[in-house]
């Protein structure tokens, strides 16, 4: 009853790509993204997918020759993402679903010459971020049992396989959608890492010289070949991207050790 009432009210909504904004540079435009489900059989999966999409800020769902998104069982699993089900577009062929898309990405768990290269979701995101500014992009997922056929994959431009155990590589379709949408969401977020003013090379070199002298005093370094361990320490500290304050703290440690050695020497 609910399904028939909603189906009477439903209209197909074509979602235009919101054009690139200069402030978005380097970030995924989620408005360009569509999740395309080919021959989904279970209403519960469609509902779970709608919820995953809303969690990750992806709003356009297209269903190709599959079960209704308006079934009560889909609503049970959508749990707050009902509007995605109600706006979902239903078409009969994959060609129709992707006809206005500039880039189409097919998901598969199987390899082969015709599906090379198989990208991970993370690598895929890097390839399509800039495309999302001016193009509609479809993420195409196959049916629960068979996935996408060879013919359907031939309509795709890129191929993605989610890394998983070789013993049981096939993911539930709703889980697969969540993994892909999560990577897309991450790419749409502002960079959270704060800008770092790294220590000047001269200050860092003075700290290394002080470190070497102090470690020789306490017998940590071999006096015949102190550089062997110092190369390891230089590499370790070099990877840490230290700022001025952090190097000053290390300088203070070496100075405190030097002071302690002098006090012990006077006592002796």
C-alpha positions in Angstrom: 0.0 0.0 0.0 2.8 2.4 1.0 4.7 1.6 -2.2 1.8 2.2 -4.5 1.0 5.6 -2.9 4.5 6.8 -3.1 4.9 5.6 -6.7 1.9 7.7 -7.7 3.5 10.8 -6.3 7.0 10.1 -7.5 8.6 12.1 -10.3 12.0 11.5 -11.9 14.4 14.2 -10.9 17.4 14.8 -13.1 20.2 16.2 -10.9 22.4 18.7 -12.7 26.1 18.9 -11.8 26.8 21.9 -9.6 29.7 23.6 -11.4 33.1 24.0 -10.0 33.7 26.6 -7.4 37.2 27.9 -7.0 37.0 27.2 -3.2 36.6 23.5 -4.0 39.9 23.1 -5.8 41.5 19.7 -5.0 38.3 18.4 -3.4 35.6 16.0 -4.6 32.4 17.6 -5.8 29.8 15.2 -4.3 27.0 16.8 -6.3 28.5 15.3 -9.4 28.2 11.7 -8.1 25.5 9.1 -8.7 25.2 5.6 -7.4 23.8 3.3 -10.1 22.4 -0.1 -9.0 22.0 -2.7 -11.8 19.3 -5.4 -11.2 19.2 -5.2 -7.3 17.0 -8.0 -6.0 16.6 -7.2 -2.3 14.7 -4.1 -1.0 16.7 -4.3 2.2 20.0 -3.7 0.3 18.5 -0.7 -1.5 17.4 0.8 1.8 20.9 0.2 3.4 22.5 1.8 0.3 20.3 4.9 0.7 21.4 5.2 4.3 25.1 4.7 3.4 24.8 7.4 0.7 23.2 9.9 3.0 25.9 9.2 5.7 28.5 10.1 3.1 26.8 13.0 1.4 25.9 11.4 -1.9 22.3 12.0 -2.9 21.5 10.7 -6.4 20.4 7.0 -6.7 19.6 5.4 -10.0 18.1 1.8 -10.2 18.4 -0.2 -13.4 15.8 -2.9 -13.9 15.6 -3.8 -10.2 13.4 -4.0 -7.2 11.4 -0.9 -6.1 13.1 1.6 -3.8 9.7 2.4 -2.4 9.0 -1.0 -0.8 8.4 -0.9 3.0 11.5 -3.2 3.5 13.7 -0.6 1.9 12.3 2.1 4.1 13.1 -0.1 7.2 16.8 -0.1 6.4 17.0 3.4 5.1 16.3 4.8 8.6 16.5 8.6 8.0 17.4 8.5 4.3 13.9 8.0 2.9 14.2 11.0 0.6 16.9 9.3 -1.3 14.6 6.4 -1.9 11.8 8.7 -3.0 14.0 10.7 -5.4 15.6 7.5 -6.8 15.3 7.3 -10.6 14.2 3.9 -12.2 15.2 3.0 -15.7 15.3 -0.2 -17.7 18.8 -0.2 -19.1 22.3 0.8 -18.0 22.7 2.7 -21.3 19.8 4.9 -20.3 21.1 5.4 -16.8 24.5 6.6 -17.9 23.7 8.5 -21.1 24.4 11.9 -19.6 27.4 11.0 -17.5 30.9 12.0 -18.5 32.7 9.2 -16.5 31.3 5.8 -15.6 33.0 3.6 -13.0 32.2 -0.1 -12.8 32.7 -2.2 -9.6 33.9 -5.7 -10.0 35.5 -8.4 -7.8 36.9 -10.2 -10.9 40.0 -9.4 -12.9 40.8 -9.9 -16.6 42.4 -8.3 -19.6 39.3 -6.3 -20.4 39.2 -4.9 -16.9 42.7 -3.7 -16.6 43.8 -1.7 -14.7 41.7 -2.5 -11.6 41.8 0.5 -9.3 41.3 0.6 -5.6 38.7 3.1 -4.4 41.5 5.3 -3.0 43.3 5.4 -6.4 40.0 6.0 -8.2 39.3 9.1 -6.1 42.6 10.7 -7.1 41.7 10.2 -10.8 38.2 11.7 -10.7 38.5 14.6 -8.3 39.2 17.1 -11.0 36.6 15.5 -13.3 33.9 16.1 -10.7 34.0 19.9 -11.2 32.3 19.8 -14.6 31.1 16.2 -15.2 28.5 13.8 -13.9 30.1 10.6 -12.6 28.4 7.3 -12.1 29.5 4.5 -9.7 27.9 1.4 -11.1 27.3 -1.7 -8.9 26.0 -5.0 -10.1 23.3 -7.4 -8.7 23.9 -9.2 -5.4 24.4 -12.6 -7.0 26.2 -12.0 -10.3 27.6 -8.5 -10.2 28.0 -6.7 -13.5 28.1 -8.7 -16.7 31.0 -8.3 -19.2 28.7 -6.3 -21.5 27.8 -4.0 -18.7 31.4 -3.5 -17.7 32.2 -2.7 -21.3 30.0 0.4 -20.9 32.2 1.6 -18.1 35.4 3.8 -18.5 37.1 2.8 -15.2 37.1 -0.4 -13.1 37.3 -0.7 -9.4 37.9 -3.6 -7.1 37.7 -3.2 -3.3 40.7 -5.1 -1.7 39.4 -8.0 0.4 40.4 -11.5 1.5 41.2 -13.8 -1.4 39.3 -16.6 0.4 36.0 -14.6 0.2 36.5 -11.4 -1.9 32.8 -10.7 -2.8 31.2 -7.9 -0.6 27.6 -7.3 0.0 26.5 -4.6 -2.4 25.5 -2.2 0.4 28.9 -2.7 2.1 30.6 -2.0 -1.2 28.7 1.2 -1.7 29.6 2.4 1.8 33.3 1.7 1.2 33.4 3.6 -2.1 31.2 6.5 -0.8 33.5 6.8 2.2 36.6 7.3 0.0 34.6 9.9 -2.0 33.5 11.6 1.2 37.1 11.8 2.5 38.2 13.5 -0.8 35.5 16.1 -0.4 36.6 17.3 3.0 38.9 20.2 3.9 42.5 19.3 4.6 42.7 19.2 8.4 46.4 19.1 8.8 47.7 22.5 10.2 50.4 24.3 8.3 53.8 23.5 9.8 56.8 25.9 9.9 59.7 23.4 9.7 63.0 24.1 11.5 65.7 25.7 9.4 68.4 23.4 8.2 71.1 25.3 10.0 69.4 25.0 13.4 68.7 21.3 12.8 72.3 20.6 11.9 73.6 22.3 15.1 71.2 20.1 17.1 72.6 17.0 15.3 76.2 18.1 16.1 75.2 18.7 19.7 73.5 15.3 19.9 76.5 13.5 18.5 78.9 15.2 20.9 76.7 14.3 23.9 76.0 10.7 22.9 79.8 10.2 22.5 80.3 11.5 26.0 77.9 9.0 27.6 79.3 6.2 25.5 76.2 5.6 23.4 78.1 6.0 20.1 81.1 4.1 19.0 83.9 6.7 18.9 85.6 4.9 16.0 82.5 5.1 13.8 79.8 7.5 15.3 78.4 8.3 11.9 76.8 4.8 11.5 74.2 5.3 14.2 74.0 9.0 13.6 72.8 8.4 10.1 70.0 6.3 11.5 69.1 9.1 14.0 69.3 11.8 11.3 66.9 9.8 9.2 64.5 9.2 12.1 64.4 12.9 13.1 64.3 14.0 9.4 61.0 12.0 8.9 59.4 13.6 11.9 59.2 17.1 10.3 60.2 19.0 13.4 59.5 22.6 14.0 61.8 25.1 15.9 60.3 24.5 19.3 60.7 20.8 19.1 64.4 21.1 18.1 64.9 23.5 21.0 63.5 20.9 23.4 66.0 18.3 22.0 68.8 20.9 22.4 67.7 21.3 26.0 67.9 17.6 26.6 71.5 17.4 25.3 72.4 20.5 27.3 70.9 19.0 30.5 72.9 15.8 30.0 76.0 17.8 29.5 75.3 19.7 32.7 74.7 16.5 34.6 78.0 15.0 33.4 79.9 18.1 34.5 78.3 17.9 38.0 79.2 14.3 38.3 82.7 15.0 37.1 83.1 17.7 39.9 81.8 15.4 42.5 84.3 12.7 41.4 
